[in-house]
Amino acid sequence: MLVGMPITIEIPTAEEIREVHNSEDSRDLDALLAELEIASRQVEAAIIDAVRHGHDTGAGAVDGHRTTVQWVTAVMGTSRARALHRTRTSRFTALGMHLWAAAVSDASLGIEQAWALARTAANPRVREHLEGGEQLLLDMARSLPFKDFIHALSYWESLADQDGALASHEASDRRRRFSMGFVGNEFHFKGSCGATQGAVIKQLLEQFINAEFRADCEVAKAAAAAQTEDASEPSESADASEAPEPALGLLPRTASQRALDAFVSALEHAASSEHNTVEPVVNLLCDATTMIEWLRFGLGGAHPLPDPNAETLRRCESMGGGPVDPRLMLDAALSGRIRSIITGGDNTPHSVTSTSRFFNRQVRDAIRSLDLTCFWPGCDIPAAFCEIDHLRPHVRGGPTSPANAGPACRRHNGWKGERWHAGRKRWGWAITRPDGSTFSGAPPTPSV
């Protein structure tokens, strides 16, 4: 039991925890984890109050500490990074972020979400936008799964600090480098580049990696079919294509080996048309408003000044979720075979720019571009390896259209079936269970 003022937090013993279970009728273990998360936030809120009080009274100076961060690090025996997070979070009230401070105090804001907001508030170039965006960012922190919240927060910050974001992108591009050479009997290479060039490399290479993965699956399926075939009575129906999908551990190459072989294949593809087995395509995801604004600017119009706190969802990023500066996106889209996937305010793909060569894949790529992973909360299978699932089943009248589709890994595509339902929210996804209850991967909300 942890006794504090004015709250008392009951911590269950290990024996009590082992008596709690989940079933189809009850999710008691889910509820326990949510309660413990709320309790940990209450403890963190007390720590933040103590850090704030220590800062205001100069408590650390008694022992010669120069800063609050040093004092917290020494007293709590924690890392400097954690002490910095807590010190920044304790400054919410001083910065005028009263909603955020209240959310920390009443445990309605997750600990890591609060730290992320504190890091953003520490950027002096975005402070003029913080007051207008305080409620918006708080709503996102409370309703989005953590990885999606960090993604959205990063893009909000890039809109609020356009000069800093562009400077960062340009600095990354200037620092691009690549080196290679032999070390003993091994060949080593390494490099780095800006986000836009990186998006091209990542997406093109991923398509070759997928080709290598499919090849490995065919080899493993053929081997499994050969092992099950009766040698004394050959079966005319024995076919590798009928074998079940092999487990990843049974594939002939590891993921790292396939990635290296894919890199070599990409180089060979570029060097000779004889290896033209993959049609490379690069996708950049952008909302319609941003695309129109920057196209007008490219034609001599006014410089866009988007409001990071506007209701319209703003996105300009690569297919893997990396933010791309709109100015660089426009240059890239006009200079090569790069496809722009345009979304509306409801976050569904509305149009796809394409040549006829890529038309057959445009809708699949558009759906995979909207989400980094499978839509099932907690599942981290990359969208590139997911199937495109009908949210409303086709047999029940669901249209084959972008608005009725989402990326689902094989397990969750099958799990969803007829009784489970998935649907887009303004931020993220919601899964409806057969009993009508829902879950979305968002942080738990304390009971009032």
C-alpha positions in Angstrom: 0.0 0.0 0.0 1.2 3.5 -0.9 -0.1 6.1 1.5 0.1 9.7 0.3 -1.8 12.9 0.9 -4.6 13.2 0.1 -5.0 9.8 -1.6 -4.4 6.2 -0.7 -3.5 3.8 -3.5 -4.1 0.1 -3.1 -1.5 -2.0 -4.8 -2.6 -5.7 -5.3 -0.2 -8.4 -4.3 1.2 -10.9 -6.8 -1.2 -13.6 -5.4 -4.2 -11.3 -5.9 -3.1 -10.5 -9.5 -2.9 -14.2 -10.4 -6.5 -14.6 -9.4 -7.7 -12.0 -12.0 -8.5 -13.3 -15.5 -10.0 -12.3 -18.8 -12.8 -14.2 -20.5 -15.4 -13.6 -23.2 -17.8 -12.3 -20.5 -15.4 -10.2 -18.5 -12.1 -8.4 -18.9 -11.1 -8.1 -15.3 -7.3 -8.1 -16.1 -7.8 -5.3 -18.6 -9.6 -3.3 -15.9 -6.8 -4.0 -13.4 -4.1 -2.8 -15.8 -6.1 0.3 -16.5 -6.5 1.0 -12.8 -2.8 0.5 -12.2 -2.0 2.9 -15.0 -4.2 5.5 -13.4 -2.5 4.9 -10.1 1.0 5.3 -11.6 -0.2 8.7 -13.0 -1.3 9.7 -9.6 2.1 9.0 -8.2 3.7 10.8 -11.1 1.5 13.8 -10.5 2.7 14.0 -6.9 6.3 13.8 -8.1 5.6 16.6 -10.5 4.1 18.8 -7.7 7.2 18.1 -5.6 9.6 19.0 -8.4 7.6 22.2 -9.0 7.7 23.1 -5.3 11.5 22.3 -5.2 12.1 24.5 -8.2 10.1 27.4 -6.7 11.8 27.2 -3.3 15.3 26.4 -4.5 15.4 23.1 -2.6 18.4 21.7 -4.5 20.6 24.7 -3.6 20.9 23.4 0.0 23.1 20.6 -1.3 24.9 22.6 -3.9 22.9 21.5 -7.0 23.0 24.1 -9.7 19.8 23.1 -11.5 16.5 21.4 -10.7 17.4 18.6 -13.1 20.6 17.9 -11.2 18.7 17.9 -7.9 16.0 15.5 -9.1 18.6 13.2 -10.7 20.6 13.0 -7.4 17.7 12.7 -5.0 15.7 10.1 -7.0 18.7 8.2 -8.4 17.1 8.4 -11.9 18.5 9.2 -15.3 19.0 12.7 -16.4 16.5 12.2 -19.2 13.8 11.3 -16.8 14.6 14.1 -14.5 14.5 16.5 -17.5 11.1 15.2 -18.5 9.7 15.8 -15.0 11.2 19.2 -14.7 9.8 20.3 -18.0 6.4 18.9 -17.1 6.4 20.8 -13.8 6.6 24.1 -15.8 3.2 23.7 -17.5 1.6 26.2 -15.1 4.4 28.7 -15.6 4.0 28.5 -19.3 0.3 29.1 -19.1 -0.6 25.5 -20.0 -3.2 25.2 -17.3 -5.3 22.5 -19.1 -2.2 20.3 -19.3 -1.3 21.0 -15.7 -4.8 20.0 -14.6 -4.7 16.9 -16.7 -1.5 15.8 -15.0 -3.0 16.5 -11.6 -6.3 14.6 -12.2 -4.4 11.6 -13.9 -6.4 12.0 -17.1 -3.1 12.5 -19.1 -0.7 9.6 -19.6 2.9 10.0 -18.2 4.7 9.6 -21.5 2.1 11.8 -23.3 2.8 14.5 -20.7 6.5 14.2 -21.2 6.0 14.5 -25.0 3.9 17.7 -24.6 6.6 19.1 -22.3 9.3 18.5 -24.9 7.2 20.3 -27.5 6.5 23.2 -25.1 10.2 23.5 -24.5 10.7 24.6 -28.1 10.5 28.4 -28.0 9.6 28.7 -31.7 6.2 27.0 -31.2 5.1 28.8 -28.0 3.0 31.4 -29.9 0.8 28.6 -31.1 0.6 26.6 -27.8 -2.3 28.6 -26.3 -4.5 28.0 -29.4 -3.5 24.4 -29.7 -3.6 23.4 -26.0 -7.0 21.8 -26.1 -6.4 20.2 -29.5 -3.1 18.6 -28.4 -4.7 17.5 -25.1 -7.6 15.8 -26.9 -5.1 13.9 -29.2 -3.0 12.8 -26.2 -6.1 11.4 -24.4 -7.7 9.7 -27.4 -4.9 8.4 -29.6 -2.6 5.3 -29.1 0.8 6.6 -28.0 2.6 6.0 -31.3 -0.1 7.8 -33.3 -0.1 10.7 -30.8 3.7 11.1 -31.2 3.2 11.1 -35.0 0.5 13.7 -34.8 2.4 15.9 -32.3 5.5 15.8 -34.5 3.5 17.1 -37.5 1.8 19.8 -35.4 5.2 21.0 -34.3 6.5 21.0 -37.9 3.5 23.2 -38.9 4.0 25.5 -35.9 7.7 25.8 -36.5 7.9 25.8 -40.3 11.2 27.7 -40.5 12.8 25.3 -38.0 11.3 22.2 -39.7 12.6 23.3 -43.1 16.0 24.2 -41.6 16.2 20.8 -40.0 15.2 19.1 -43.3 17.8 21.1 -45.3 20.5 20.5 -42.7 19.8 16.7 -42.9 20.0 16.9 -46.7 23.3 18.8 -46.5 24.7 16.2 -44.1 23.9 13.3 -46.4 26.8 10.9 -46.8 27.6 7.4 -47.8 30.7 5.3 -47.4 31.7 1.8 -48.2 34.7 -0.4 -48.0 36.1 -3.8 -47.0 36.9 -4.7 -43.4 38.7 -8.0 -43.4 36.6 -10.4 -45.4 33.4 -8.4 -45.0 32.1 -5.5 -47.1 30.6 -2.6 -45.0 28.6 0.4 -46.0 26.7 3.1 -44.2 25.0 6.4 -44.9 22.4 9.0 -43.9 20.3 11.6 -45.8 17.3 13.9 -45.5 13.7 12.7 -45.0 12.6 13.2 -48.6 15.5 11.3 -50.1 15.1 8.8 -47.4 11.4 8.3 -48.2 12.4 7.4 -51.8 15.1 4.9 -50.6 12.9 3.3 -48.0 9.9 2.8 -50.2 11.8 1.6 -53.2 13.8 -0.8 -51.2 10.8 -2.1 -49.3 9.2 -3.2 -52.6 12.3 -5.3 -53.4 12.3 -6.7 -49.8 8.7 -7.8 -50.3 9.6 -9.5 -53.5 12.4 -11.4 -51.7 10.0 -12.3 -48.9 7.4 -13.7 -51.4 10.2 -15.7 -53.0 11.2 -17.2 -49.6 7.6 -18.1 -48.9 7.3 -20.0 -52.2 10.6 -21.9 -51.4 9.3 -22.9 -48.0 5.9 -23.9 -49.2 7.5 -26.1 -51.9 9.7 -27.7 -49.3 6.8 -28.4 -47.1 4.8 -29.9 -49.9 7.7 -32.2 -50.8 8.0 -33.4 -47.3 4.3 -34.3 -47.0 4.1 -36.1 -50.4 4.1 -39.9 -50.1 7.1 -41.1 -52.2 5.5 -44.5 -52.9 2.2 -43.0 -54.0 2.9 -39.7 -55.8 -0.1 -37.4 -55.7 -1.0 -35.5 -58.8 -2.6 -32.8 -56.7 0.6 -32.1 -54.7 1.2 -28.4 -55.3 3.4 -25.9 -53.4 0.7 -23.3 -53.9 -1.8 -25.4 -51.9 0.5 -25.6 -48.9 -0.2 -23.4 -45.9 1.8 -20.2 -45.3 5.1 -21.1 -43.6 6.1 -19.7 -40.2 8.7 -17.0 -40.4 11.2 -19.3 -38.6 11.0 -21.8 -41.4 12.0 -19.3 -44.2 15.4 -19.9 -45.8 16.7 -16.4 -45.0 16.4 -14.1 -42.1 14.8 -10.6 -42.4 18.3 -9.0 -42.4 19.6 -11.4 -45.1 16.5 -10.6 -47.3 17.1 -6.9 -46.8 20.7 -7.1 -48.0 19.8 -9.3 -51.0 17.0 -6.9 -51.8 19.5 -4.0 -51.8 21.7 -6.0 -54.3 18.6 -6.8 -56.4 17.7 -3.1 -56.5 21.2 -2.2 -57.8 21.1 -4.9 -60.4 17.6 -3.7 -61.4 19.0 -0.2 -61.9 22.0 -1.5 -63.9 20.1 -3.8 -66.3 16.7 -4.0 -67.8 17.1 -7.8 -67.7 16.2 -7.7 -64.0 13.1 -5.6 -64.5 10.8 -7.7 -62.3 9.7 -5.0 -59.8 7.9 -1.7 -60.7 9.2 0.8 -58.2 6.9 3.6 -57.0 7.2 6.2 -54.3 4.2 7.6 -52.4 3.9 10.9 -50.6 0.8 11.4 -48.5 -0.7 14.9 -48.3 -4.1 16.4 -47.4 -6.0 18.2 -50.2 -5.8 21.6 -48.5 -2.0 21.5 -48.1 -1.5 20.2 -51.7 -3.6 22.9 -53.2 -1.9 25.7 -51.1 1.6 24.6 -52.2 0.6 24.1 -55.8 -0.7 27.6 -55.9 2.5 28.8 -54.3 4.5 26.9 -56.9 2.6 28.8 -59.6 3.4 32.2 -58.1 0.7 32.5 -55.4 1.0 33.6 -51.8 3.2 31.7 -49.4 1.0 29.2 -47.4 0.8 29.9 -43.6 -1.2 26.9 -42.3 -2.6 27.1 -38.8 -1.4 24.0 -36.8 -4.5 24.3 -34.7 -7.0 24.3 -37.5 -9.7 21.6 -37.5 -8.7 20.2 -40.8 -6.2 17.4 -40.5 -2.9 18.3 -42.1 -0.5 15.7 -43.4 2.5 15.8 -45.5 4.6 12.7 -45.1 6.2 9.6 -46.6 4.4 6.3 -46.7 6.3 5.2 -43.6 5.1 8.2 -41.6 8.1 10.4 -41.8 7.2 14.1 -42.1 8.2 15.7 -45.3 8.4 19.5 -45.7 5.7 20.6 -48.2 8.2 22.6 -50.2 10.5 19.6 -50.7 7.4 17.4 -51.4 6.3 19.7 -54.2 9.8 19.7 -55.7 10.0 15.9 -55.5 6.5 15.3 -56.9 7.4 17.5 -60.0 10.8 16.0 -60.6 10.3 12.3 -60.8 8.0 9.3 -60.7 6.5 10.1 -57.3 2.8 9.7 -56.6 0.8 11.9 -54.3 -2.1 10.4 -52.3 -4.6 13.1 -51.4 -6.8 12.8 -48.3 -9.9 14.7 -47.2 -10.8 16.1 -43.8 -12.2 12.7 -42.8 -8.8 11.1 -43.3 -9.9 8.8 -46.2 -8.1 8.8 -49.5 -10.0 11.0 -52.0 -7.7 10.9 -55.1 -4.4 9.5 -56.2 -2.2 11.0 -58.9 -0.8 8.3 -61.1 0.3 7.1 -64.5 -1.4 4.2 -66.1 1.6 2.1 -65.3 0.8 2.2 -61.5 -3.0 2.4 -61.7 -3.7 -1.2 -60.6 -1.9 -0.6 -57.3 -3.0 2.9 -56.5 -5.9 2.1 -54.1 -3.9 -0.5 -52.2 -1.0 1.9 -51.7 -3.3 4.7 -50.7 -4.9 2.6 -47.9 -1.5 1.4 -46.7 -0.2 5.0 -46.7 -2.8 6.2 -44.2 -1.7 3.9 -41.4 1.8 2.8 -40.3 0.6 -0.6 -39.1 -2.3 -3.0 -39.0 -5.5 -1.1 -37.8 -5.9 -3.5 -34.8 -4.8 -1.6 -31.6 -1.5 -2.8 -30.3 -0.6 -4.7 -33.5 2.7 -3.4 -34.9 2.7 -5.4 -38.2 3.7 -2.8 -40.8 0.9 -1.8 -43.2 3.2 -2.8 -46.1 2.8 -6.5 -45.0 -1.0 -6.2 -44.4 -4.0 -7.2 -46.5 -6.5 -4.6 -47.5 -9.7 -5.5 -45.6 -13.3 -4.6 -46.2 -14.4 -2.8 -43.0 -18.0 -3.6 -43.9 -17.8 -7.1 -45.4 -18.3 -7.4 -49.1 -20.9 -10.1 -48.6 -23.0 -7.7 -46.6 -23.0 -4.9 -49.1 -19.7 -3.3 -48.2 -18.3 -1.4 -51.3 -14.8 -2.0 -52.6 -13.7 1.6 -52.1 -11.0 3.4 -50.2 -13.6 4.7 -47.6 -14.5 1.0 -46.7 -10.9 -0.3 -46.5 -8.1 -0.6 -44.0 -4.8 -2.5 -43.5 -5.2 -5.7 -41.5 -2.6 -8.3 -40.9 -3.5 -11.9 -41.7 -4.4 -12.8 -38.1 -6.6 -9.8 -37.4 -8.2 -9.9 -40.9 -9.4 -13.4 -40.0 -10.1 -12.6 -36.4 -12.5 -9.7 -37.3 -14.8 -12.0 -39.3 -18.5 -11.2 -39.1 -18.8 -10.5 -35.4 -16.0 -7.9 -34.9 -16.1 -4.5 -36.6 -13.4 -1.9 -37.3 -14.0 1.7 -38.1 -12.0 4.9 -38.6 -12.3 7.7 -36.0 -11.1 11.2 -36.6 -7.9 10.1 -34.9 -7.1 6.4 -35.3 -9.3 3.3 -35.2 -12.0 1.8 -33.0 -12.7 -1.9 -32.8 -16.2 -3.1 -31.8 -16.4 -6.5 -30.0 -19.3 -8.9 -30.5 -20.9 -7.7 -27.3 -21.0 -4.1 -28.5 -18.1 -2.8 -26.4 -15.2 -1.0 -28.1 -11.5 -0.5 -27.6 -9.1 1.7 -29.5 -5.7 1.5 -28.0 -6.2 5.0 -26.5 -4.9 5.6 -22.9 -7.4 4.7 -20.1 -9.6 7.4 -18.6 -9.9 7.8 -14.9 -13.4 7.3 -13.4 -15.0 10.5 -12.1 
